[in-house]
């Protein structure tokens, strides 16, 4: 699923999330989630590009972008992990 507003993480990010048992709707910049949202958007855009390259028969180019995709994923996980730090 490539729609960033329909993936499970996107739904959580844009509608509300539980933090210490409290629902935080429409967080915007709260807790640094804006930078997480930007990474989430970049991840979806790059995934769409990789799939498009592959669909166009440019498999080697698509595979060459996988490392970028993994780097974005790792940055997103790191930022999320930082939210859990006291």
Backbone atoms as SQL, in Angstrom:
CREATE TABLE atoms (id INTEGER PRIMARY KEY, chain TEXT, resi INTEGER, resn TEXT, atom TEXT, x REAL, y REAL, z REAL);
INSERT INTO atoms VALUES
  (1, 'A', 1, 'UNK', 'N', 0.842, -1.167, 0.000),
  (2, 'A', 1, 'UNK', 'CA', 0.000, 0.000, 0.000),
  (3, 'A', 1, 'UNK', 'C', 0.895, 1.240, 0.000),
  (4, 'A', 2, 'UNK', 'N', 0.705, 2.131, -0.962),
  (5, 'A', 2, 'UNK', 'CA', 1.564, 3.294, -1.063),
  (6, 'A', 2, 'UNK', 'C', 0.927, 4.588, -0.592),
  (7, 'A', 3, 'UNK', 'N', -0.367, 4.626, -0.388),
  (8, 'A', 3, 'UNK', 'CA', -1.006, 5.858, 0.066),
  (9, 'A', 3, 'UNK', 'C', -0.618, 6.110, 1.514),
  (10, 'A', 4, 'UNK', 'N', 0.125, 7.180, 1.740),
  (11, 'A', 4, 'UNK', 'CA', 0.648, 7.427, 3.081),
  (12, 'A', 4, 'UNK', 'C', -0.422, 7.746, 4.101),
  (13, 'A', 5, 'UNK', 'N', -1.614, 8.093, 3.655),
  (14, 'A', 5, 'UNK', 'CA', -2.700, 8.364, 4.593),
  (15, 'A', 5, 'UNK', 'C', -3.571, 7.144, 4.860),
  (16, 'A', 6, 'UNK', 'N', -3.291, 6.042, 4.145),
  (17, 'A', 6, 'UNK', 'CA', -4.079, 4.838, 4.343),
  (18, 'A', 6, 'UNK', 'C', -3.287, 3.683, 4.930),
  (19, 'A', 7, 'UNK', 'N', -1.966, 3.824, 5.000),
  (20, 'A', 7, 'UNK', 'CA', -1.201, 2.759, 5.653),
  (21, 'A', 7, 'UNK', 'C', -1.462, 2.868, 7.156),
  (22, 'A', 8, 'UNK', 'N', -1.265, 1.810, 7.862),
  (23, 'A', 8, 'UNK', 'CA', -1.596, 1.790, 9.286),
  (24, 'A', 8, 'UNK', 'C', -0.812, 2.843, 10.068),
  (25, 'A', 9, 'UNK', 'N', 0.447, 3.025, 9.721),
  (26, 'A', 9, 'UNK', 'CA', 1.248, 4.026, 10.414),
  (27, 'A', 9, 'UNK', 'C', 0.729, 5.432, 10.112),
  (28, 'A', 10, 'UNK', 'N', 0.395, 5.700, 8.864),
  (29, 'A', 10, 'UNK', 'CA', -0.136, 7.008, 8.480),
  (30, 'A', 10, 'UNK', 'C', -1.442, 7.320, 9.184),
  (31, 'A', 11, 'UNK', 'N', -2.286, 6.325, 9.303),
  (32, 'A', 11, 'UNK', 'CA', -3.555, 6.518, 10.011),
  (33, 'A', 11, 'UNK', 'C', -3.268, 6.873, 11.469),
  (34, 'A', 12, 'UNK', 'N', -2.364, 6.142, 12.091),
  (35, 'A', 12, 'UNK', 'CA', -1.998, 6.427, 13.478),
  (36, 'A', 12, 'UNK', 'C', -1.434, 7.840, 13.597),
  (37, 'A', 13, 'UNK', 'N', -0.546, 8.185, 12.699),
  (38, 'A', 13, 'UNK', 'CA', 0.144, 9.460, 12.766),
  (39, 'A', 13, 'UNK', 'C', -0.798, 10.645, 12.579),
  (40, 'A', 14, 'UNK', 'N', -1.778, 10.500, 11.694),
  (41, 'A', 14, 'UNK', 'CA', -2.628, 11.642, 11.348),
  (42, 'A', 14, 'UNK', 'C', -3.952, 11.717, 12.098),
  (43, 'A', 15, 'UNK', 'N', -4.322, 10.681, 12.790),
  (44, 'A', 15, 'UNK', 'CA', -5.619, 10.737, 13.464),
  (45, 'A', 15, 'UNK', 'C', -5.511, 10.757, 14.983),
  (46, 'A', 16, 'UNK', 'N', -4.535, 10.134, 15.526),
  (47, 'A', 16, 'UNK', 'CA', -4.386, 10.107, 16.972),
  (48, 'A', 16, 'UNK', 'C', -3.527, 8.937, 17.372),
  (49, 'A', 17, 'UNK', 'N', -2.836, 9.094, 18.470),
  (50, 'A', 17, 'UNK', 'CA', -1.960, 8.023, 18.918),
  (51, 'A', 17, 'UNK', 'C', -1.998, 7.953, 20.424),
  (52, 'A', 18, 'UNK', 'N', -1.733, 6.787, 20.922),
  (53, 'A', 18, 'UNK', 'CA', -1.646, 6.626, 22.368),
  (54, 'A', 18, 'UNK', 'C', -0.202, 6.862, 22.795),
  (55, 'A', 19, 'UNK', 'N', -0.020, 7.786, 23.711),
  (56, 'A', 19, 'UNK', 'CA', 1.285, 8.028, 24.315),
  (57, 'A', 19, 'UNK', 'C', 1.058, 7.994, 25.823),
  (58, 'A', 20, 'UNK', 'N', 1.649, 7.020, 26.464),
  (59, 'A', 20, 'UNK', 'CA', 1.421, 6.823, 27.894),
  (60, 'A', 20, 'UNK', 'C', -0.061, 6.722, 28.219),
  (61, 'A', 21, 'UNK', 'N', -0.808, 6.081, 27.329),
  (62, 'A', 21, 'UNK', 'CA', -2.219, 5.859, 27.569),
  (63, 'A', 21, 'UNK', 'C', -3.121, 7.037, 27.283),
  (64, 'A', 22, 'UNK', 'N', -2.547, 8.130, 26.792),
  (65, 'A', 22, 'UNK', 'CA', -3.328, 9.327, 26.489),
  (66, 'A', 22, 'UNK', 'C', -3.414, 9.501, 24.983),
  (67, 'A', 23, 'UNK', 'N', -4.610, 9.739, 24.467),
  (68, 'A', 23, 'UNK', 'CA', -4.783, 9.949, 23.032),
  (69, 'A', 23, 'UNK', 'C', -4.361, 11.376, 22.690),
  (70, 'A', 24, 'UNK', 'N', -3.512, 11.493, 21.691),
  (71, 'A', 24, 'UNK', 'CA', -3.040, 12.798, 21.241),
  (72, 'A', 24, 'UNK', 'C', -3.511, 13.033, 19.812),
  (73, 'A', 25, 'UNK', 'N', -4.687, 13.599, 19.616),
  (74, 'A', 25, 'UNK', 'CA', -5.188, 13.832, 18.258),
  (75, 'A', 25, 'UNK', 'C', -4.513, 15.033, 17.614),
  (76, 'A', 26, 'UNK', 'N', -4.350, 15.007, 16.281),
  (77, 'A', 26, 'UNK', 'CA', -3.807, 16.120, 15.523),
  (78, 'A', 26, 'UNK', 'C', -2.548, 16.702, 16.115),
  (79, 'A', 27, 'UNK', 'N', -1.513, 15.908, 16.234),
  (80, 'A', 27, 'UNK', 'CA', -0.322, 16.280, 16.967),
  (81, 'A', 27, 'UNK', 'C', 0.526, 17.371, 16.331),
  (82, 'A', 28, 'UNK', 'N', 0.533, 17.499, 15.020),
  (83, 'A', 28, 'UNK', 'CA', 1.357, 18.522, 14.376),
  (84, 'A', 28, 'UNK', 'C', 2.808, 18.427, 14.802),
  (85, 'A', 29, 'UNK', 'N', 3.285, 19.447, 15.473),
  (86, 'A', 29, 'UNK', 'CA', 4.687, 19.493, 15.890),
  (87, 'A', 29, 'UNK', 'C', 4.921, 18.838, 17.243),
  (88, 'A', 30, 'UNK', 'N', 3.869, 18.425, 17.895),
  (89, 'A', 30, 'UNK', 'CA', 3.994, 17.843, 19.217),
  (90, 'A', 30, 'UNK', 'C', 4.973, 16.680, 19.238),
  (91, 'A', 31, 'UNK', 'N', 5.855, 16.675, 20.185),
  (92, 'A', 31, 'UNK', 'CA', 6.809, 15.576, 20.411),
  (93, 'A', 31, 'UNK', 'C', 7.705, 15.285, 19.203),
  (94, 'A', 32, 'UNK', 'N', 7.918, 16.244, 18.329),
  (95, 'A', 32, 'UNK', 'CA', 8.780, 16.027, 17.180),
  (96, 'A', 32, 'UNK', 'C', 8.161, 15.162, 16.108),
  (97, 'A', 33, 'UNK', 'N', 6.850, 15.006, 16.124),
  (98, 'A', 33, 'UNK', 'CA', 6.201, 14.130, 15.149),
  (99, 'A', 33, 'UNK', 'C', 6.165, 14.736, 13.748),
  (100, 'A', 34, 'UNK', 'N', 6.379, 16.039, 13.644),
  (101, 'A', 34, 'UNK', 'CA', 6.400, 16.647, 12.317),
  (102, 'A', 34, 'UNK', 'C', 7.563, 16.083, 11.499),
  (103, 'A', 35, 'UNK', 'N', 8.733, 15.923, 12.116),
  (104, 'A', 35, 'UNK', 'CA', 9.877, 15.370, 11.384),
  (105, 'A', 35, 'UNK', 'C', 9.641, 13.905, 11.032),
  (106, 'A', 36, 'UNK', 'N', 8.906, 13.205, 11.878),
  (107, 'A', 36, 'UNK', 'CA', 8.554, 11.814, 11.582),
  (108, 'A', 36, 'UNK', 'C', 7.598, 11.771, 10.397),
  (109, 'A', 37, 'UNK', 'N', 6.660, 12.699, 10.362),
  (110, 'A', 37, 'UNK', 'CA', 5.717, 12.775, 9.245),
  (111, 'A', 37, 'UNK', 'C', 6.450, 13.027, 7.939),
  (112, 'A', 38, 'UNK', 'N', 7.453, 13.914, 7.963),
  (113, 'A', 38, 'UNK', 'CA', 8.236, 14.212, 6.755),
  (114, 'A', 38, 'UNK', 'C', 8.959, 12.953, 6.282),
  (115, 'A', 39, 'UNK', 'N', 9.585, 12.226, 7.193),
  (116, 'A', 39, 'UNK', 'CA', 10.263, 10.977, 6.815),
  (117, 'A', 39, 'UNK', 'C', 9.268, 9.965, 6.259),
  (118, 'A', 40, 'UNK', 'N', 8.106, 9.880, 6.867),
  (119, 'A', 40, 'UNK', 'CA', 7.071, 8.968, 6.398),
  (120, 'A', 40, 'UNK', 'C', 6.671, 9.306, 4.957),
  (121, 'A', 41, 'UNK', 'N', 6.497, 10.585, 4.668),
  (122, 'A', 41, 'UNK', 'CA', 6.153, 11.022, 3.314),
  (123, 'A', 41, 'UNK', 'C', 7.269, 10.671, 2.328),
  (124, 'A', 42, 'UNK', 'N', 8.514, 10.913, 2.721),
  (125, 'A', 42, 'UNK', 'CA', 9.659, 10.599, 1.851),
  (126, 'A', 42, 'UNK', 'C', 9.746, 9.099, 1.584),
  (127, 'A', 43, 'UNK', 'N', 9.481, 8.307, 2.609),
  (128, 'A', 43, 'UNK', 'CA', 9.542, 6.864, 2.460),
  (129, 'A', 43, 'UNK', 'C', 8.515, 6.382, 1.435),
  (130, 'A', 44, 'UNK', 'N', 7.291, 6.897, 1.525),
  (131, 'A', 44, 'UNK', 'CA', 6.257, 6.517, 0.569),
  (132, 'A', 44, 'UNK', 'C', 6.603, 6.985, -0.849),
  (133, 'A', 45, 'UNK', 'N', 7.127, 8.201, -0.984),
  (134, 'A', 45, 'UNK', 'CA', 7.485, 8.725, -2.307),
  (135, 'A', 45, 'UNK', 'C', 8.583, 7.883, -2.942),
  (136, 'A', 46, 'UNK', 'N', 9.590, 7.529, -2.163),
  (137, 'A', 46, 'UNK', 'CA', 10.674, 6.713, -2.691),
  (138, 'A', 46, 'UNK', 'C', 10.195, 5.312, -3.040),
  (139, 'A', 47, 'UNK', 'N', 9.331, 4.743, -2.204),
  (140, 'A', 47, 'UNK', 'CA', 8.791, 3.405, -2.504),
  (141, 'A', 47, 'UNK', 'C', 8.018, 3.435, -3.818),
  (142, 'A', 48, 'UNK', 'N', 7.243, 4.487, -4.040),
  (143, 'A', 48, 'UNK', 'CA', 6.492, 4.617, -5.296),
  (144, 'A', 48, 'UNK', 'C', 7.452, 4.728, -6.473),
  (145, 'A', 49, 'UNK', 'N', 8.541, 5.467, -6.283),
  (146, 'A', 49, 'UNK', 'CA', 9.534, 5.610, -7.355),
  (147, 'A', 49, 'UNK', 'C', 10.203, 4.279, -7.667),
  (148, 'A', 50, 'UNK', 'N', 10.552, 3.528, -6.632),
  (149, 'A', 50, 'UNK', 'CA', 11.186, 2.218, -6.825),
  (150, 'A', 50, 'UNK', 'C', 10.247, 1.287, -7.584),
  (151, 'A', 51, 'UNK', 'N', 8.983, 1.262, -7.197),
  (152, 'A', 51, 'UNK', 'CA', 8.015, 0.413, -7.891),
  (153, 'A', 51, 'UNK', 'C', 7.819, 0.850, -9.337),
  (154, 'A', 52, 'UNK', 'N', 7.802, 2.146, -9.567),
  (155, 'A', 52, 'UNK', 'CA', 7.651, 2.663, -10.922),
  (156, 'A', 52, 'UNK', 'C', 8.840, 2.268, -11.797),
  (157, 'A', 53, 'UNK', 'N', 10.032, 2.400, -11.256),
  (158, 'A', 53, 'UNK', 'CA', 11.230, 1.988, -11.999),
  (159, 'A', 53, 'UNK', 'C', 11.151, 0.511, -12.356),
  (160, 'A', 54, 'UNK', 'N', 10.757, -0.298, -11.394),
  (161, 'A', 54, 'UNK', 'CA', 10.647, -1.735, -11.631),
  (162, 'A', 54, 'UNK', 'C', 9.585, -2.032, -12.691),
  (163, 'A', 55, 'UNK', 'N', 8.443, -1.356, -12.591),
  (164, 'A', 55, 'UNK', 'CA', 7.364, -1.563, -13.558),
  (165, 'A', 55, 'UNK', 'C', 7.768, -1.145, -14.964),
  (166, 'A', 56, 'UNK', 'N', 8.674, -0.163, -15.056),
  (167, 'A', 56, 'UNK', 'CA', 9.155, 0.308, -16.355),
  (168, 'A', 56, 'UNK', 'C', 10.285, -0.557, -16.900),
  (169, 'A', 57, 'UNK', 'N', 10.576, -1.670, -16.220),
  (170, 'A', 57, 'UNK', 'CA', 11.621, -2.574, -16.683),
  (171, 'A', 57, 'UNK', 'C', 13.016, -2.116, -16.288),
  (172, 'A', 58, 'UNK', 'N', 13.121, -1.166, -15.388),
  (173, 'A', 58, 'UNK', 'CA', 14.408, -0.645, -14.952),
  (174, 'A', 58, 'UNK', 'C', 14.759, -1.226, -13.591),
  (175, 'A', 59, 'UNK', 'N', 14.789, -2.547, -13.571),
  (176, 'A', 59, 'UNK', 'CA', 14.958, -3.287, -12.320),
  (177, 'A', 59, 'UNK', 'C', 16.272, -2.963, -11.615),
  (178, 'A', 60, 'UNK', 'N', 17.350, -2.840, -12.364),
  (179, 'A', 60, 'UNK', 'CA', 18.646, -2.554, -11.742),
  (180, 'A', 60, 'UNK', 'C', 18.619, -1.200, -11.034),
  (181, 'A', 61, 'UNK', 'N', 17.993, -0.208, -11.666),
  (182, 'A', 61, 'UNK', 'CA', 17.857, 1.111, -11.032),
  (183, 'A', 61, 'UNK', 'C', 16.999, 1.016, -9.777),
  (184, 'A', 62, 'UNK', 'N', 15.916, 0.262, -9.892),
  (185, 'A', 62, 'UNK', 'CA', 15.022, 0.091, -8.744),
  (186, 'A', 62, 'UNK', 'C', 15.782, -0.545, -7.580),
  (187, 'A', 63, 'UNK', 'N', 16.524, -1.588, -7.864),
  (188, 'A', 63, 'UNK', 'CA', 17.284, -2.276, -6.826),
  (189, 'A', 63, 'UNK', 'C', 18.351, -1.354, -6.230),
  (190, 'A', 64, 'UNK', 'N', 18.903, -0.470, -7.056),
  (191, 'A', 64, 'UNK', 'CA', 19.904, 0.473, -6.578),
  (192, 'A', 64, 'UNK', 'C', 19.346, 1.480, -5.582),
  (193, 'A', 65, 'UNK', 'N', 18.044, 1.684, -5.589),
  (194, 'A', 65, 'UNK', 'CA', 17.406, 2.643, -4.682),
  (195, 'A', 65, 'UNK', 'C', 16.942, 2.000, -3.372),
  (196, 'A', 66, 'UNK', 'N', 17.044, 0.683, -3.292),
  (197, 'A', 66, 'UNK', 'CA', 16.593, -0.024, -2.090),
  (198, 'A', 66, 'UNK', 'C', 17.393, 0.398, -0.856),
  (199, 'A', 67, 'UNK', 'N', 18.691, 0.628, -1.013),
  (200, 'A', 67, 'UNK', 'CA', 19.508, 1.062, 0.126),
  (201, 'A', 67, 'UNK', 'C', 19.003, 2.403, 0.664),
  (202, 'A', 68, 'UNK', 'N', 18.574, 3.300, -0.231),
  (203, 'A', 68, 'UNK', 'CA', 17.994, 4.583, 0.187),
  (204, 'A', 68, 'UNK', 'C', 16.715, 4.347, 0.991),
  (205, 'A', 69, 'UNK', 'N', 15.911, 3.427, 0.506),
  (206, 'A', 69, 'UNK', 'CA', 14.660, 3.088, 1.178),
  (207, 'A', 69, 'UNK', 'C', 14.945, 2.571, 2.596),
  (208, 'A', 70, 'UNK', 'N', 15.937, 1.707, 2.714),
  (209, 'A', 70, 'UNK', 'CA', 16.312, 1.171, 4.024),
  (210, 'A', 70, 'UNK', 'C', 16.846, 2.269, 4.939),
  (211, 'A', 71, 'UNK', 'N', 17.602, 3.210, 4.375),
  (212, 'A', 71, 'UNK', 'CA', 18.138, 4.312, 5.189),
  (213, 'A', 71, 'UNK', 'C', 17.007, 5.180, 5.740),
  (214, 'A', 72, 'UNK', 'N', 16.010, 5.485, 4.906),
  (215, 'A', 72, 'UNK', 'CA', 14.860, 6.255, 5.376),
  (216, 'A', 72, 'UNK', 'C', 14.100, 5.503, 6.467),
  (217, 'A', 73, 'UNK', 'N', 13.924, 4.211, 6.248),
  (218, 'A', 73, 'UNK', 'CA', 13.256, 3.372, 7.250),
  (219, 'A', 73, 'UNK', 'C', 13.996, 3.428, 8.577),
  (220, 'A', 74, 'UNK', 'N', 15.323, 3.307, 8.511),
  (221, 'A', 74, 'UNK', 'CA', 16.126, 3.326, 9.733),
  (222, 'A', 74, 'UNK', 'C', 16.037, 4.669, 10.445),
  (223, 'A', 75, 'UNK', 'N', 16.036, 5.768, 9.687),
  (224, 'A', 75, 'UNK', 'CA', 15.896, 7.092, 10.292),
  (225, 'A', 75, 'UNK', 'C', 14.537, 7.238, 10.966),
  (226, 'A', 76, 'UNK', 'N', 13.498, 6.727, 10.315),
  (227, 'A', 76, 'UNK', 'CA', 12.157, 6.785, 10.885),
  (228, 'A', 76, 'UNK', 'C', 12.097, 5.992, 12.184),
  (229, 'A', 77, 'UNK', 'N', 12.644, 4.787, 12.185),
  (230, 'A', 77, 'UNK', 'CA', 12.657, 3.964, 13.397),
  (231, 'A', 77, 'UNK', 'C', 13.445, 4.645, 14.522),
  (232, 'A', 78, 'UNK', 'N', 14.553, 5.286, 14.167),
  (233, 'A', 78, 'UNK', 'CA', 15.371, 5.964, 15.177),
  (234, 'A', 78, 'UNK', 'C', 14.586, 7.113, 15.822),
  (235, 'A', 79, 'UNK', 'N', 13.901, 7.899, 15.002),
  (236, 'A', 79, 'UNK', 'CA', 13.106, 9.010, 15.539),
  (237, 'A', 79, 'UNK', 'C', 11.968, 8.488, 16.418),
  (238, 'A', 80, 'UNK', 'N', 11.323, 7.419, 15.997),
  (239, 'A', 80, 'UNK', 'CA', 10.272, 6.833, 16.814),
  (240, 'A', 80, 'UNK', 'C', 10.822, 6.305, 18.131),
  (241, 'A', 81, 'UNK', 'N', 11.970, 5.672, 18.066),
  (242, 'A', 81, 'UNK', 'CA', 12.611, 5.152, 19.268),
  (243, 'A', 81, 'UNK', 'C', 12.951, 6.283, 20.223),
  (244, 'A', 82, 'UNK', 'N', 13.394, 7.416, 19.689),
  (245, 'A', 82, 'UNK', 'CA', 13.731, 8.568, 20.519),
  (246, 'A', 82, 'UNK', 'C', 12.506, 9.099, 21.262),
  (247, 'A', 83, 'UNK', 'N', 11.331, 8.943, 20.675),
  (248, 'A', 83, 'UNK', 'CA', 10.104, 9.376, 21.349),
  (249, 'A', 83, 'UNK', 'C', 9.843, 8.581, 22.623),
  (250, 'A', 84, 'UNK', 'N', 10.327, 7.354, 22.629),
  (251, 'A', 84, 'UNK', 'CA', 10.088, 6.464, 23.765),
  (252, 'A', 84, 'UNK', 'C', 11.094, 6.666, 24.889),
  (253, 'A', 85, 'UNK', 'N', 12.149, 7.444, 24.608),
  (254, 'A', 85, 'UNK', 'CA', 13.154, 7.703, 25.625),
  (255, 'A', 85, 'UNK', 'C', 12.613, 8.676, 26.673),
  (256, 'A', 86, 'UNK', 'N', 12.890, 8.411, 27.952),
  (257, 'A', 86, 'UNK', 'CA', 12.400, 9.326, 29.003),
  (258, 'A', 86, 'UNK', 'C', 13.118, 10.670, 28.985);
